[in-house]
């Protein structure tokens, strides 16, 4: 019985590593596509309408693929790991909603001299998720 348990654990660890690498790959590709959509129209194809539409559609398709891979990543985790990541995502969503709403109003009420940008919000949400996951892992060690 212990041999079966050890084999199952090795398989689970190998599958988690494989899912993590797939998620990393899709995240990098999506980030590069994001950069392409952000900088391509101005710097590469002079705001050509069809190239821009194509780039946006590719970006959305890659984003949907990344979401699917992230779901597979979560489903491949054990219950504790899944709880840690879901708690981190809940924290990230909450911070994103609260921060995003407040951040957008700061320009309207003249507390900041620049227009709020979505990448700023995405950065806050990413960092919140990362910190939440790290704290969750430390909590259950």
DSSP file (Angstrom, degrees, kcal/mol; ACC not computed):
  #  RESIDUE AA STRUCTURE BP1 BP2  ACC     N-H-->O    O-->H-N    N-H-->O    O-->H-N    TCO  KAPPA ALPHA  PHI   PSI    X-CA   Y-CA   Z-CA
    1    1 A X     >        0   0    0      0, 0.0     4,-2.2     0, 0.0     5,-0.2   0.000 360.0 360.0 360.0 -40.4    0.0    0.0    0.0
    2    2 A X  H  >  +     0   0    0      1,-0.2     4,-2.7     2,-0.2     5,-0.2   0.866 360.0  55.4 -64.0 -35.3    2.8    2.4    0.8
    3    3 A X  H  > S+     0   0    0      2,-0.2     4,-2.4     1,-0.2    -1,-0.2   0.907 108.5  47.7 -63.4 -40.7    4.4    1.8   -2.6
    4    4 A X  H  > S+     0   0    0      2,-0.2     4,-2.7     1,-0.2    -2,-0.2   0.917 112.0  49.7 -65.0 -42.8    1.1    2.7   -4.3
    5    5 A X  H  X S+     0   0    0     -4,-2.2     4,-2.4     2,-0.2    -2,-0.2   0.907 111.8  48.3 -62.4 -42.5    0.9    5.9   -2.2
    6    6 A X  H  X S+     0   0    0     -4,-2.7     4,-2.4     2,-0.2    -2,-0.2   0.916 112.2  48.9 -63.4 -43.9    4.5    6.8   -3.0
    7    7 A X  H  X S+     0   0    0     -4,-2.4     4,-2.5     2,-0.2    -2,-0.2   0.909 111.5  49.7 -62.6 -42.8    3.8    6.2   -6.8
    8    8 A X  H  X S+     0   0    0     -4,-2.7     4,-2.7     2,-0.2    -2,-0.2   0.907 111.2  49.2 -62.5 -42.2    0.6    8.3   -6.6
    9    9 A X  H  X S+     0   0    0     -4,-2.4     4,-2.7     2,-0.2    -2,-0.2   0.908 111.7  48.5 -64.1 -41.9    2.5   11.2   -4.8
   10   10 A X  H  X S+     0   0    0     -4,-2.4     4,-2.5     2,-0.2    -2,-0.2   0.908 113.0  48.2 -64.2 -41.7    5.3   11.1   -7.5
   11   11 A X  H  X S+     0   0    0     -4,-2.5     4,-2.6     2,-0.2    -2,-0.2   0.922 112.5  48.9 -63.4 -43.8    2.7   11.1  -10.2
   12   12 A X  H  X S+     0   0    0     -4,-2.7     4,-2.6     2,-0.2    -2,-0.2   0.915 112.5  47.4 -63.0 -44.2    0.9   14.0   -8.6
   13   13 A X  H  X S+     0   0    0     -4,-2.7     4,-2.4     2,-0.2    -1,-0.2   0.909 113.2  48.5 -63.8 -41.9    4.1   16.0   -8.1
   14   14 A X  H  X S+     0   0    0     -4,-2.5     4,-2.3     2,-0.2    -2,-0.2   0.907 113.3  47.5 -64.8 -41.3    5.1   15.3  -11.8
   15   15 A X  H  X S+     0   0    0     -4,-2.6     4,-2.9     2,-0.2    -2,-0.2   0.897 111.3  50.7 -67.5 -39.9    1.7   16.4  -13.0
   16   16 A X  H  X S+     0   0    0     -4,-2.6     4,-2.5     2,-0.2    -2,-0.2   0.912 111.2  48.7 -62.8 -42.3    1.7   19.5  -10.8
   17   17 A X  H  X S+     0   0    0     -4,-2.4     4,-2.4     2,-0.2    -2,-0.2   0.920 112.4  48.4 -63.1 -43.6    5.2   20.4  -12.2
   18   18 A X  H  X S+     0   0    0     -4,-2.3     4,-2.3     1,-0.2    -2,-0.2   0.926 113.1  47.2 -62.4 -45.6    3.9   19.8  -15.8
   19   19 A X  H  X S+     0   0    0     -4,-2.9     4,-2.4     1,-0.2    -1,-0.2   0.873 111.2  52.1 -64.0 -37.5    0.8   21.9  -15.2
   20   20 A X  H  X S+     0   0    0     -4,-2.5     4,-2.5     2,-0.2    -2,-0.2   0.917 110.2  47.6 -65.1 -43.8    2.9   24.7  -13.6
   21   21 A X  H  X S+     0   0    0     -4,-2.4     4,-2.6     2,-0.2    -2,-0.2   0.896 111.9  50.3 -65.0 -40.0    5.3   24.8  -16.6
   22   22 A X  H  X S+     0   0    0     -4,-2.3     4,-2.6     2,-0.2     5,-0.2   0.924 111.5  48.5 -62.0 -43.9    2.3   24.9  -19.0
   23   23 A X  H  X S+     0   0    0     -4,-2.4     4,-2.5     2,-0.2    -2,-0.2   0.911 111.2  50.2 -63.3 -42.4    0.8   27.7  -17.0
   24   24 A X  H  X S+     0   0    0     -4,-2.5     4,-2.4     2,-0.2    -2,-0.2   0.935 111.2  49.0 -60.2 -47.0    4.1   29.6  -17.1
   25   25 A X  H  X S+     0   0    0     -4,-2.6     4,-2.5     1,-0.2    -2,-0.2   0.944 113.4  45.4 -58.3 -50.8    4.4   29.1  -20.8
   26   26 A X  H  X S+     0   0    0     -4,-2.6     4,-2.5     1,-0.2    -1,-0.2   0.866 112.1  52.8 -63.4 -36.6    0.9   30.4  -21.5
   27   27 A X  H  X S+     0   0    0     -4,-2.5     4,-2.4    -5,-0.2    -1,-0.2   0.912 110.8  46.4 -65.4 -42.3    1.3   33.3  -19.1
   28   28 A X  H  X S+     0   0    0     -4,-2.4     4,-2.5     2,-0.2    -2,-0.2   0.929 113.4  48.6 -65.6 -45.1    4.5   34.4  -20.9
   29   29 A X  H  X S+     0   0    0     -4,-2.5     4,-2.3     1,-0.2    -2,-0.2   0.917 112.9  48.2 -62.0 -42.8    2.9   34.0  -24.4
   30   30 A X  H  X S+     0   0    0     -4,-2.5     4,-2.3     2,-0.2    -1,-0.2   0.905 110.5  51.3 -64.6 -40.9   -0.1   36.0  -23.2
   31   31 A X  H  X S+     0   0    0     -4,-2.4     4,-2.2     2,-0.2    -2,-0.2   0.899 110.6  49.0 -63.0 -40.3    2.1   38.7  -21.7
   32   32 A X  H  X S+     0   0    0     -4,-2.5     4,-2.3     2,-0.2    -1,-0.2   0.892 110.5  50.5 -65.4 -39.3    4.0   39.0  -25.0
   33   33 A X  H  X S+     0   0    0     -4,-2.3     4,-2.4     2,-0.2    -2,-0.2   0.879 107.8  54.0 -64.9 -36.8    0.7   39.2  -26.9
   34   34 A X  H  X S+     0   0    0     -4,-2.3     4,-2.3     2,-0.2    -2,-0.2   0.931 109.3  47.4 -61.2 -45.4   -0.4   42.0  -24.5
   35   35 A X  H  X S+     0   0    0     -4,-2.2     4,-2.9     1,-0.2     5,-0.5   0.894 110.1  54.1 -62.4 -39.6    2.8   43.9  -25.3
   36   36 A X  H  X S+     0   0    0     -4,-2.3     4,-2.3     1,-0.2     5,-0.4   0.913 111.3  43.8 -60.8 -43.8    2.2   43.3  -29.0
   37   37 A X  H  < S+     0   0    0     -4,-2.4     4,-0.5     1,-0.2    -1,-0.2   0.869 116.9  47.6 -69.3 -36.2   -1.3   44.8  -28.8
   38   38 A X  H  < S+     0   0    0     -4,-2.3     4,-0.2    -5,-0.2    -2,-0.2   0.900 130.3  17.2 -72.2 -40.9   -0.1   47.7  -26.7
   39   39 A X  H  X S+     0   0    0     -4,-2.9     4,-2.6    -5,-0.2     5,-0.4   0.665 107.5  77.8-109.5 -20.5    2.9   48.6  -28.8
   40   40 A X  H  X>S+     0   0    0     -4,-2.3     4,-2.9    -5,-0.5     5,-2.1   0.923  89.2  54.0 -60.7 -49.8    2.4   47.0  -32.2
   41   41 A X  H  45S+     0   0    0     -4,-0.5     6,-3.2    -5,-0.4     7,-0.2   0.899 119.7  33.1 -55.8 -42.2   -0.1   49.4  -33.7
   42   42 A X  H  45S+     0   0    0     -4,-0.2     4,-0.2     4,-0.2    -1,-0.2   0.911 131.5  29.3 -79.2 -43.5    2.0   52.5  -33.1
   43   43 A X  H  <5S+     0   0    0     -4,-2.6    -3,-0.2     2,-0.1    -2,-0.2   0.704 129.8  24.7 -96.6 -21.5    5.5   51.0  -33.5
   44   44 A X  T  <5S+     0   0    0     -4,-2.9    -3,-0.2    -5,-0.4    -4,-0.1   0.801 129.6  19.5-115.1 -41.6    5.1   48.1  -36.0
   45   45 A X  S > <S-     0   0    0     -5,-2.1     3,-1.9     3,-0.1    -4,-0.1   0.133  90.4-118.5-127.2  23.8    2.1   48.5  -38.3
   46   46 A X  T 3  S-     0   0    0     -6,-0.3    -4,-0.2     1,-0.3    -5,-0.1   0.824  72.8 -58.0  47.8  46.5    1.2   52.2  -38.2
   47   47 A X  T 3  S-     0   0    0     -6,-3.2    -1,-0.3     1,-0.2     2,-0.3   0.748  75.7-179.3  58.8  28.8   -2.3   51.6  -36.8
   48   48 A X    <>  -     0   0    0     -3,-1.9     4,-2.3    -7,-0.2    -1,-0.2  -0.459  24.0-141.0 -59.0 123.0   -3.4   49.4  -39.6
   49   49 A X  H  > S+     0   0    0     -2,-0.3     4,-2.5     1,-0.2     5,-0.2   0.894  94.7  45.0 -59.2 -46.7   -7.0   48.6  -38.7
   50   50 A X  H  > S+     0   0    0      1,-0.2     4,-2.4     2,-0.2    -1,-0.2   0.876 113.4  49.1 -71.7 -37.2   -7.0   44.9  -39.8
   51   51 A X  H  > S+     0   0    0      2,-0.2     4,-2.5     1,-0.2    -1,-0.2   0.895 112.8  49.1 -66.1 -38.0   -3.6   44.1  -38.2
   52   52 A X  H  X S+     0   0    0     -4,-2.3     4,-2.5     2,-0.2    -2,-0.2   0.926 111.7  47.8 -67.0 -44.4   -4.8   45.7  -35.0
   53   53 A X  H  X S+     0   0    0     -4,-2.5     4,-2.5     2,-0.2    -2,-0.2   0.917 112.9  49.6 -61.0 -43.2   -8.1   43.8  -35.0
   54   54 A X  H  X S+     0   0    0     -4,-2.4     4,-2.5     1,-0.2    -2,-0.2   0.917 110.6  49.8 -61.9 -43.6   -6.2   40.6  -35.7
   55   55 A X  H  X S+     0   0    0     -4,-2.5     4,-2.5     1,-0.2    -2,-0.2   0.906 111.4  48.8 -62.6 -41.8   -3.7   41.3  -32.9
   56   56 A X  H  X S+     0   0    0     -4,-2.5     4,-2.6     2,-0.2    -2,-0.2   0.917 111.8  48.8 -65.0 -42.9   -6.6   41.9  -30.4
   57   57 A X  H  X S+     0   0    0     -4,-2.5     4,-2.6     2,-0.2    -2,-0.2   0.901 112.2  48.4 -64.8 -40.0   -8.4   38.7  -31.4
   58   58 A X  H  X S+     0   0    0     -4,-2.5     4,-2.8     2,-0.2     5,-0.2   0.922 111.0  51.7 -63.3 -43.3   -5.2   36.7  -31.1
   59   59 A X  H  X S+     0   0    0     -4,-2.5     4,-2.2     2,-0.2    -2,-0.2   0.919 111.4  46.4 -59.0 -45.8   -4.6   38.3  -27.6
   60   60 A X  H  X S+     0   0    0     -4,-2.6     4,-2.5     2,-0.2    -1,-0.2   0.921 112.5  50.6 -64.2 -43.8   -8.2   37.4  -26.5
   61   61 A X  H  X S+     0   0    0     -4,-2.6     4,-2.1     1,-0.2    -2,-0.2   0.913 111.9  46.6 -60.6 -43.8   -7.7   33.8  -27.8
   62   62 A X  H  X S+     0   0    0     -4,-2.8     4,-2.4     2,-0.2    -1,-0.2   0.878 110.9  53.3 -66.1 -37.0   -4.4   33.4  -26.0
   63   63 A X  H  X S+     0   0    0     -4,-2.2     4,-2.1    -5,-0.2    -2,-0.2   0.911 109.0  48.3 -63.0 -42.6   -6.0   34.9  -22.8
   64   64 A X  H  X S+     0   0    0     -4,-2.5     4,-2.1     2,-0.2    -2,-0.2   0.892 111.2  51.2 -65.1 -38.3   -8.9   32.4  -23.0
   65   65 A X  H  X S+     0   0    0     -4,-2.1     4,-2.4     2,-0.2    -2,-0.2   0.904 108.5  51.4 -62.7 -41.1   -6.3   29.6  -23.5
   66   66 A X  H  X S+     0   0    0     -4,-2.4     4,-2.5     1,-0.2    -2,-0.2   0.888 108.1  52.1 -64.0 -38.9   -4.4   30.8  -20.5
   67   67 A X  H  X S+     0   0    0     -4,-2.1     4,-2.3     2,-0.2    -1,-0.2   0.920 109.7  49.2 -62.5 -43.2   -7.6   30.7  -18.4
   68   68 A X  H  X S+     0   0    0     -4,-2.1     4,-2.1     1,-0.2    -2,-0.2   0.915 112.5  47.3 -62.0 -43.4   -8.3   27.2  -19.5
   69   69 A X  H  X S+     0   0    0     -4,-2.4     4,-2.4     2,-0.2    -1,-0.2   0.876 110.3  53.0 -66.6 -37.6   -4.7   26.1  -18.6
   70   70 A X  H  X S+     0   0    0     -4,-2.5     4,-2.5     2,-0.2    -1,-0.2   0.897 107.9  51.0 -65.0 -39.2   -5.0   27.9  -15.2
   71   71 A X  H  X S+     0   0    0     -4,-2.3     4,-2.6     2,-0.2    -2,-0.2   0.917 110.3  49.0 -63.2 -42.1   -8.2   26.0  -14.5
   72   72 A X  H  X S+     0   0    0     -4,-2.1     4,-1.5     2,-0.2    -2,-0.2   0.893 109.4  53.6 -62.5 -39.1   -6.4   22.7  -15.3
   73   73 A X  H  < S+     0   0    0     -4,-2.4     4,-0.4     1,-0.2     3,-0.3   0.939 110.9  45.6 -59.0 -48.1   -3.6   23.8  -13.0
   74   74 A X  H >< S+     0   0    0     -4,-2.5     3,-1.3     1,-0.2    -2,-0.2   0.907 110.9  52.1 -63.9 -42.3   -6.0   24.4  -10.2
   75   75 A X  H 3< S+     0   0    0     -4,-2.6    -1,-0.2     1,-0.3    -2,-0.2   0.763 105.6  57.0 -66.8 -23.8   -7.8   21.1  -10.7
   76   76 A X  T 3< S+     0   0    0     -4,-1.5    -1,-0.3    -3,-0.3    -2,-0.2   0.559  91.1  92.2 -83.0  -8.3   -4.5   19.3  -10.6
   77   77 A X  S <  S-     0   0    0     -3,-1.3     2,-0.1    -4,-0.4    -3,-0.0  -0.439  81.9-109.5 -83.0 158.3   -3.6   20.6   -7.2
   78   78 A X     >  -     0   0    0     -2,-0.1     4,-2.7     1,-0.1     5,-0.2  -0.307  43.2 -92.9 -76.3 174.2   -4.4   18.8   -3.9
   79   79 A X  H  > S+     0   0    0      1,-0.2     4,-2.3     2,-0.2     5,-0.1   0.869 124.1  47.6 -60.4 -41.1   -7.1   20.3   -1.7
   80   80 A X  H  > S+     0   0    0      2,-0.2     4,-2.4     1,-0.2    -1,-0.2   0.933 113.3  47.0 -68.3 -45.4   -4.8   22.4    0.5
   81   81 A X  H  > S+     0   0    0      1,-0.2     4,-2.4     2,-0.2     5,-0.2   0.914 112.5  50.9 -61.2 -42.1   -2.9   23.8   -2.5
   82   82 A X  H  X S+     0   0    0     -4,-2.7     4,-2.9     1,-0.2     5,-0.2   0.911 109.3  50.7 -61.4 -42.7   -6.2   24.6   -4.2
   83   83 A X  H  X S+     0   0    0     -4,-2.3     4,-2.6    -5,-0.2     5,-0.2   0.912 109.3  51.2 -61.1 -43.1   -7.5   26.4   -1.1
   84   84 A X  H  X S+     0   0    0     -4,-2.4     4,-2.1     1,-0.2    -2,-0.2   0.933 114.3  42.8 -59.8 -47.2   -4.3   28.5   -0.9
   85   85 A X  H  X S+     0   0    0     -4,-2.4     4,-2.4     2,-0.2    -2,-0.2   0.893 113.9  50.2 -70.1 -39.5   -4.6   29.6   -4.5
   86   86 A X  H  X S+     0   0    0     -4,-2.9     4,-2.4     2,-0.2    -1,-0.2   0.895 111.0  49.8 -66.2 -38.3   -8.4   30.2   -4.3
   87   87 A X  H  X S+     0   0    0     -4,-2.6     4,-2.3    -5,-0.2    -2,-0.2   0.910 111.4  49.5 -63.0 -41.8   -7.9   32.3   -1.2
   88   88 A X  H  X S+     0   0    0     -4,-2.1     4,-2.3    -5,-0.2    -2,-0.2   0.889 111.4  49.0 -64.5 -39.2   -5.1   34.3   -3.0
   89   89 A X  H  X S+     0   0    0     -4,-2.4     4,-2.7     2,-0.2    -2,-0.2   0.895 109.5  51.6 -67.5 -39.3   -7.4   34.8   -6.0
   90   90 A X  H  X S+     0   0    0     -4,-2.4     4,-2.5     2,-0.2    -2,-0.2   0.919 111.5  47.6 -62.2 -43.0  -10.3   36.0   -3.7
   91   91 A X  H  X S+     0   0    0     -4,-2.3     4,-2.8     2,-0.2     5,-0.3   0.922 112.3  49.6 -62.3 -44.5   -7.9   38.5   -2.1
   92   92 A X  H  X S+     0   0    0     -4,-2.3     4,-2.6     2,-0.2    -2,-0.2   0.907 111.9  47.8 -62.7 -43.3   -6.7   39.6   -5.5
   93   93 A X  H  X S+     0   0    0     -4,-2.7     4,-2.6     2,-0.2     5,-0.2   0.932 113.6  47.7 -63.0 -46.0  -10.2   40.1   -6.8
   94   94 A X  H  X S+     0   0    0     -4,-2.5     4,-2.5     2,-0.2     5,-0.3   0.936 114.6  44.7 -61.6 -48.0  -11.3   42.0   -3.7
   95   95 A X  H  X S+     0   0    0     -4,-2.8     4,-3.2     1,-0.2     5,-0.4   0.904 112.8  53.5 -62.5 -41.2   -8.3   44.3   -3.7
   96   96 A X  H  X S+     0   0    0     -4,-2.6     4,-2.3    -5,-0.3     5,-0.2   0.909 111.4  44.5 -61.3 -43.1   -8.7   44.8   -7.4
   97   97 A X  H  X S+     0   0    0     -4,-2.6     4,-2.1     2,-0.2     5,-0.2   0.946 119.8  40.0 -66.4 -48.5  -12.4   45.8   -7.1
   98   98 A X  H  X S+     0   0    0     -4,-2.5     4,-2.1    -5,-0.2     5,-0.2   0.954 122.0  41.2 -67.2 -50.1  -11.7   48.1   -4.1
   99   99 A X  H  X S+     0   0    0     -4,-3.2     4,-3.4    -5,-0.3     5,-0.2   0.915 114.7  52.5 -64.5 -43.7   -8.5   49.6   -5.4
  100  100 A X  H  X S+     0   0    0     -4,-2.3     4,-2.3    -5,-0.4    -1,-0.2   0.919 110.9  45.6 -61.5 -45.9   -9.7   49.8   -9.0
  101  101 A X  H  X S+     0   0    0     -4,-2.1     4,-1.4    -5,-0.2    -1,-0.2   0.930 118.4  42.3 -63.0 -45.4  -12.9   51.8   -8.1
  102  102 A X  H  X S+     0   0    0     -4,-2.1     4,-1.2    -5,-0.2    -2,-0.2   0.912 113.1  53.1 -66.9 -42.8  -11.0   54.1   -5.8
  103  103 A X  H  X S+     0   0    0     -4,-3.4     4,-0.6     1,-0.2     3,-0.4   0.899 107.6  51.3 -60.9 -42.4   -8.0   54.5   -8.2
  104  104 A X  H >X S+     0   0    0     -4,-2.3     4,-0.8     1,-0.2     3,-0.6   0.875 108.9  51.4 -64.3 -37.1  -10.4   55.5  -11.1
  105  105 A X  H 3X S+     0   0    0     -4,-1.4     4,-2.2     1,-0.2    -1,-0.2   0.737  91.0  78.1 -73.0 -22.3  -12.1   58.2   -8.9
  106  106 A X  H 3<>S+     0   0    0     -4,-1.2     5,-3.0    -3,-0.4     6,-1.0   0.866  96.8  44.7 -58.0 -37.6   -8.7   59.8   -7.9
  107  107 A X  H X<5S+     0   0    0     -4,-0.6     3,-1.6    -3,-0.6    -1,-0.2   0.910 110.1  55.2 -71.4 -41.1   -8.4   61.5  -11.3
  108  108 A X  H 3<5S+     0   0    0     -4,-0.8    -2,-0.2     1,-0.3    -1,-0.2   0.856 112.2  42.9 -59.8 -35.8  -12.1   62.6  -11.2
  109  109 A X  T 3<5S-     0   0    0     -4,-2.2    -1,-0.3     3,-0.0    -2,-0.2   0.229 116.6-114.9 -98.8  15.5  -11.6   64.3   -7.8
  110  110 A X  T < 5S+     0   0    0     -3,-1.6    -3,-0.2    -5,-0.2    -2,-0.1   0.787  78.7 125.2  62.7  34.1   -8.3   65.8   -8.9
  111  111 A X  S   <S+     0   0    0     -5,-3.0     2,-0.4    -6,-0.2    -4,-0.2   0.638  75.3  37.4 -94.2 -16.8   -6.1   63.9   -6.4
  112  112 A X  S    S-     0   0    0     -6,-1.0    -1,-0.2     2,-0.1    -2,-0.2  -0.989  71.5-144.8-130.3 144.6   -3.8   62.6   -9.2
  113  113 A X  S    S+     0   0    0     -2,-0.4     2,-0.3    -3,-0.1    -6,-0.0   0.426  77.6  65.8 -88.5   2.8   -2.7   64.5  -12.3
  114  114 A X  S    S-     0   0    0      3,-0.0     2,-0.4     0, 0.0    -2,-0.1  -0.807  88.0-100.5-123.8 163.0   -2.7   61.5  -14.6
  115  115 A X        -     0   0    0     -2,-0.3   -11,-0.1     1,-0.1    -2,-0.1  -0.682  42.3-113.5 -82.9 129.7   -5.3   59.1  -16.0
  116  116 A X        -     0   0    0     -2,-0.4     2,-0.4   -12,-0.2    -1,-0.1  -0.325  33.1-150.5 -60.6 143.4   -5.5   55.7  -14.3
  117  117 A X    >>  -     0   0    0      1,-0.1     4,-1.2    -3,-0.0     3,-0.8  -0.917  19.7-128.4-120.8 144.4   -4.5   52.9  -16.5
  118  118 A X  H 3> S+     0   0    0     -2,-0.4     4,-2.7     1,-0.2     5,-0.2   0.874 106.3  63.3 -57.3 -41.3   -5.6   49.2  -16.5
  119  119 A X  H 3> S+     0   0    0      1,-0.2     4,-2.2     2,-0.2    -1,-0.2   0.844  99.6  55.2 -56.8 -31.2   -2.0   47.9  -16.4
  120  120 A X  H <> S+     0   0    0     -3,-0.8     4,-2.1     2,-0.2    -1,-0.2   0.939 110.0  45.3 -63.8 -45.0   -1.6   49.6  -13.0
  121  121 A X  H  X S+     0   0    0     -4,-1.2     4,-2.6    -3,-0.2    -2,-0.2   0.912 111.6  52.0 -64.1 -43.2   -4.6   47.7  -11.7
  122  122 A X  H  X S+     0   0    0     -4,-2.7     4,-2.8     1,-0.2    -1,-0.2   0.887 108.7  51.6 -61.3 -38.4   -3.4   44.4  -13.2
  123  123 A X  H  X S+     0   0    0     -4,-2.2     4,-2.7    -5,-0.2     5,-0.2   0.925 110.0  48.3 -64.4 -44.4    0.0   44.9  -11.5
  124  124 A X  H  X S+     0   0    0     -4,-2.1     4,-2.4     1,-0.2    -2,-0.2   0.920 113.7  47.6 -61.4 -43.3   -1.7   45.5   -8.1
  125  125 A X  H  X S+     0   0    0     -4,-2.6     4,-2.5     2,-0.2    -2,-0.2   0.908 112.1  49.3 -66.0 -41.6   -3.9   42.4   -8.6
  126  126 A X  H  X S+     0   0    0     -4,-2.8     4,-2.6     2,-0.2    -2,-0.2   0.942 113.3  46.0 -61.7 -47.7   -0.9   40.2   -9.7
  127  127 A X  H  X S+     0   0    0     -4,-2.7     4,-2.7     1,-0.2     5,-0.2   0.886 111.9  51.9 -64.2 -38.0    1.2   41.3   -6.7
  128  128 A X  H  X S+     0   0    0     -4,-2.4     4,-2.8    -5,-0.2    -1,-0.2   0.921 110.8  48.2 -62.8 -43.7   -1.7   40.8   -4.4
  129  129 A X  H  X S+     0   0    0     -4,-2.5     4,-2.6     2,-0.2    -2,-0.2   0.932 112.8  48.2 -61.4 -46.1   -2.2   37.2   -5.7
  130  130 A X  H  X S+     0   0    0     -4,-2.6     4,-2.5     2,-0.2    -2,-0.2   0.932 114.2  45.2 -62.2 -46.2    1.5   36.5   -5.4
  131  131 A X  H  X S+     0   0    0     -4,-2.7     4,-2.8     1,-0.2     5,-0.2   0.918 113.3  51.2 -63.9 -43.0    1.6   37.8   -1.8
  132  132 A X  H  X S+     0   0    0     -4,-2.8     4,-2.2    -5,-0.2    -2,-0.2   0.897 111.6  46.9 -60.9 -41.3   -1.6   35.9   -0.9
  133  133 A X  H  X S+     0   0    0     -4,-2.6     4,-2.4     2,-0.2    -2,-0.2   0.916 113.3  48.4 -67.1 -43.1   -0.2   32.7   -2.3
  134  134 A X  H  X S+     0   0    0     -4,-2.5     4,-2.3    -5,-0.2    -2,-0.2   0.930 113.5  46.7 -63.2 -45.3    3.1   33.1   -0.5
  135  135 A X  H  X S+     0   0    0     -4,-2.8     4,-2.2     1,-0.2    -1,-0.2   0.886 112.2  51.3 -65.0 -37.8    1.4   33.9    2.8
  136  136 A X  H  X S+     0   0    0     -4,-2.2     4,-1.6    -5,-0.2    -2,-0.2   0.905 109.8  48.9 -65.1 -41.4   -1.0   30.9    2.3
  137  137 A X  H  < S+     0   0    0     -4,-2.4     4,-0.4     1,-0.2    -2,-0.2   0.917 113.3  47.3 -63.7 -43.1    1.9   28.5    1.7
  138  138 A X  H >< S+     0   0    0     -4,-2.3     3,-0.9     1,-0.2    -2,-0.2   0.875 107.9  56.9 -65.4 -36.5    3.7   29.8    4.8
  139  139 A X  H 3< S+     0   0    0     -4,-2.2    -1,-0.2     1,-0.2    -2,-0.2   0.874 113.0  39.1 -62.4 -38.3    0.6   29.6    6.9
  140  140 A X  T 3<        0   0    0     -4,-1.6    -1,-0.2     1,-0.2    -2,-0.2   0.312 360.0 360.0-100.1   9.4    0.1   25.8    6.1
  141  141 A X    <         0   0    0     -3,-0.9    -1,-0.2    -4,-0.4    -2,-0.1   0.504 360.0 360.0 -73.7 360.0    3.8   24.7    6.2
